[in-house]
């Protein structure tokens, strides 16, 4: 190792002792979705970091939010020259939420939830299927009730 590399390494070690690191790789201890924060713990130093942001700005406006699974590894970055961090990636995701105005797209292990205001895509599809299932045709072909039943089951499985 050259003298330049040794100096650079020594300076990085010294800087790490004085201030917080730019990035943080730690385990997720808990999540507070209402506050859009989580708690992380660095395994090496055992330091616990509270109020790590799940989205960049905590002003109550629409945003995108990555919700990690508890116990998974997560990567957080320091926000400017403060001691606050924001989560940017995680090993396992519990939920992904995207809000634009009154429209929400949410994905979790339970499926997708698509809403605009009080209307949800699942309600629309279920209502249409249930309405068609009531149709009885006297002349011609009746709806394929088996396919409608399958469509209803798949809708309930896919959408929240």
C-alpha positions as CSV (number, residue, x, y, z in Angstrom):
1,X,0.0,0.0,0.0
2,X,1.4,3.4,-1.0
3,X,1.8,6.2,1.5
4,X,-1.0,8.1,-0.2
5,X,-3.4,5.1,0.3
6,X,-2.3,4.8,4.0
7,X,-2.9,8.5,4.6
8,X,-6.4,8.3,3.0
9,X,-7.3,5.2,5.0
10,X,-6.1,6.8,8.3
11,X,-8.0,10.0,7.5
12,X,-11.2,8.0,6.9
13,X,-10.8,6.2,10.2
14,X,-10.2,9.4,12.0
15,X,-13.2,11.1,10.4
16,X,-15.5,8.2,11.3
17,X,-14.6,8.6,15.0
18,X,-15.5,12.3,15.0
19,X,-18.8,12.4,13.1
20,X,-21.6,10.3,11.8
21,X,-20.9,8.2,8.7
22,X,-22.5,9.2,5.3
23,X,-24.1,5.8,4.9
24,X,-25.4,3.3,7.5
25,X,-25.9,-0.4,7.0
26,X,-28.0,-1.7,9.9
27,X,-30.8,-4.0,11.0
28,X,-34.4,-2.7,11.2
29,X,-35.6,-3.0,14.8
30,X,-39.1,-1.4,14.4
31,X,-41.3,0.7,12.1
32,X,-43.7,3.5,12.7
33,X,-45.7,4.0,9.6
34,X,-47.8,6.8,11.0
35,X,-44.7,8.9,11.6
36,X,-42.9,7.5,8.5
37,X,-39.9,6.5,10.5
38,X,-38.0,3.4,11.7
39,X,-35.4,2.4,14.2
40,X,-32.1,0.9,13.0
41,X,-29.3,-0.8,14.9
42,X,-25.7,-1.0,13.6
43,X,-24.4,-4.6,14.4
44,X,-20.8,-3.5,14.6
45,X,-21.2,-0.6,17.1
46,X,-24.6,-1.7,18.5
47,X,-25.6,2.0,18.2
48,X,-29.4,2.4,17.8
49,X,-30.6,5.1,15.3
50,X,-34.1,6.4,16.1
51,X,-36.4,8.3,13.7
52,X,-34.7,7.1,10.5
53,X,-37.0,8.5,7.8
54,X,-38.9,6.2,5.4
55,X,-39.4,9.1,3.0
56,X,-37.3,12.1,2.3
57,X,-39.6,14.9,3.5
58,X,-41.9,14.5,6.6
59,X,-44.3,17.3,5.9
60,X,-47.6,15.2,5.5
61,X,-47.8,15.7,1.7
62,X,-48.0,12.9,-0.9
63,X,-44.9,10.9,-1.3
64,X,-43.3,7.5,-2.0
65,X,-42.5,5.4,1.0
66,X,-40.5,2.1,1.3
67,X,-41.5,0.2,4.4
68,X,-38.9,-2.4,5.3
69,X,-39.6,-5.7,7.0
70,X,-38.5,-5.9,10.7
71,X,-35.3,-7.7,11.2
72,X,-34.0,-7.2,7.7
73,X,-30.9,-5.3,6.7
74,X,-31.4,-1.7,5.5
75,X,-29.2,1.0,4.0
76,X,-29.7,4.6,5.1
77,X,-28.0,7.8,4.0
78,X,-27.3,10.8,6.1
79,X,-29.3,13.9,5.3
80,X,-27.0,16.8,4.4
81,X,-24.8,17.7,7.4
82,X,-27.3,16.7,10.1
83,X,-27.4,13.5,12.2
84,X,-30.7,12.4,10.6
85,X,-30.8,9.4,8.2
86,X,-33.2,8.3,5.5
87,X,-33.7,4.7,4.4
88,X,-32.9,4.2,0.7
89,X,-32.9,0.4,0.4
90,X,-33.7,-2.8,2.4
91,X,-33.1,-6.5,2.1
92,X,-36.8,-7.3,2.4
93,X,-39.7,-4.9,1.8
94,X,-42.9,-5.2,3.8
95,X,-44.8,-2.5,1.8
96,X,-44.3,0.0,-0.9
97,X,-46.6,3.1,-1.0
98,X,-46.9,5.7,-3.6
99,X,-49.2,8.7,-3.2
100,X,-50.0,11.4,-5.7
101,X,-52.8,13.7,-4.7
102,X,-55.7,11.6,-3.6
103,X,-54.5,8.6,-5.6
104,X,-52.7,5.8,-3.7
105,X,-50.9,2.7,-5.0
106,X,-49.8,0.3,-2.3
107,X,-48.1,-3.1,-2.7
108,X,-47.5,-5.6,0.1
109,X,-47.5,-9.4,0.5
110,X,-51.3,-9.2,0.7
111,X,-51.5,-7.8,-2.9
112,X,-52.1,-4.5,-4.5
113,X,-54.4,-1.7,-3.3
114,X,-55.3,1.0,-5.8
115,X,-57.4,3.9,-4.6
116,X,-58.5,7.3,-5.6
117,X,-60.3,9.1,-2.8
118,X,-62.8,6.6,-1.3
119,X,-63.0,4.5,-4.5
120,X,-60.9,1.4,-4.9
121,X,-60.2,-0.7,-7.9
122,X,-61.1,-3.9,-6.1
123,X,-64.5,-2.6,-5.2
124,X,-65.2,-1.7,-8.8
125,X,-64.2,-5.1,-10.2
126,X,-66.0,-7.1,-7.4
127,X,-69.2,-5.0,-8.0
128,X,-69.0,-5.7,-11.8
129,X,-68.5,-9.4,-11.4
130,X,-71.3,-9.7,-8.8
131,X,-73.6,-7.7,-11.1
132,X,-72.9,-10.0,-14.1
133,X,-73.4,-13.1,-11.9
134,X,-77.0,-12.1,-11.4
135,X,-77.8,-12.0,-15.1
136,X,-80.1,-14.8,-16.4
137,X,-80.7,-15.0,-20.1
138,X,-83.9,-16.6,-21.4
139,X,-82.8,-16.9,-25.0
140,X,-79.1,-17.1,-26.0
141,X,-76.2,-17.8,-23.7
142,X,-75.9,-17.2,-20.0
143,X,-72.7,-15.7,-18.6
144,X,-70.0,-18.3,-17.8
145,X,-70.6,-18.4,-14.1
146,X,-67.6,-20.6,-13.5
147,X,-65.3,-18.1,-15.1
148,X,-67.0,-15.2,-13.2
149,X,-66.4,-17.1,-9.9
150,X,-62.8,-17.7,-10.9
151,X,-62.4,-14.0,-11.8
152,X,-63.8,-13.0,-8.4
153,X,-61.5,-15.3,-6.5
154,X,-58.5,-14.0,-8.5
155,X,-59.5,-10.4,-7.9
156,X,-59.8,-11.0,-4.1
157,X,-56.3,-12.7,-4.2
158,X,-54.6,-10.0,-6.2
159,X,-56.2,-6.8,-4.9
160,X,-56.6,-5.6,-1.3
